Amino acid sequence: MPIYEEGYHTWHGQLESKPRTWWVITKTGIKLLWKKGMIILLLLASIPFFVRAVQIYLVTRFGEGGEIARALRDFRINPEFFNSFLQGQTFFLVLVLILSGASLIANDRKYKALPIYFSKPVSFWDYVGGKFLIIGFYGCLVTLVPSLLLFLVRVALARDATFLKEYFWIPFSLMGYVVIVLIVLGGLILCLSSAARGTRSAAILFFALLTFPELFRQILSRIPEIGLVSMSADLRQVGSLFFGLDRPYHFSVWLAWIALVGVV
């Protein structure tokens, strides 16, 4: 009689993968990146928030009369205020994405860690999603979180509910625009991290792809459609749509959308 019929039995169970493996990757990556350099960068990125918060306080408390009111007569807390704050945070966002994202996949390839990941119950989307949430977390710390706090500061200091009734939609615009920015720029840095030979080359290429097309757009500013080659210009154009503002450039917003989708 064959041996397997005497002492071995076929397993008829169902193999189930571990749930939330992407969360393990995200949590570990966030902890590993929480170092002195990242903390210093986040502290520097918070300076514009405190400046804007002071401006909000001065406008809401002394905006009705006196010398401070005359000095702030051209200062308004409106959708343009929040849009300009996010645009001003772009520099810090780029640095955070480079610091947090350039090494995420490049180091896994360098140290041959990918076979270890995929020998476990980790799917492709678990891996990519976990890595993306790492840069999404740090990206939100310099964009979405301070902008939402500024909105809450303005609402808290208001004497009535007029501002909230008029601009209740701004938090949704902030969240929508930040998600678009992180999908485009965060996806790009992950792509470069997976394709480049190392962290340094991924960071340099990412910075070059953001800088040189923007310089090219400024040099050929007389040709409006040239702005489509600049991801920064495309994002600013789309941002004007989220906040109901006039377009900063003369090319179509929908062409900017198509350009960003092409990047993704």
ABEGO torsion letter per residue (X at the ends): XBAAAAABBBBABBBBBBBGAAAAAAAAAAAAABBAAAAAAAAAAAAAAAAAAAAAAAAAAAAABEAAAAAAAABBBBAAAAAAAAAAAAAAAAAAAAAAAAAAAAAAAAAGAAAAAAABBBBAAAAAAAAAAAAAAAAAAAAAAAAAAAAAAAAAABABAAAAAAAAAAAAAAAAAAAAAAAAAAAAAAAAAAABABAAAAAAAAAAAAAAAAAAAAAAAABAAAAAABAAAAAAAAAAAAAGBBBABABBAAAAAAAAAAAX
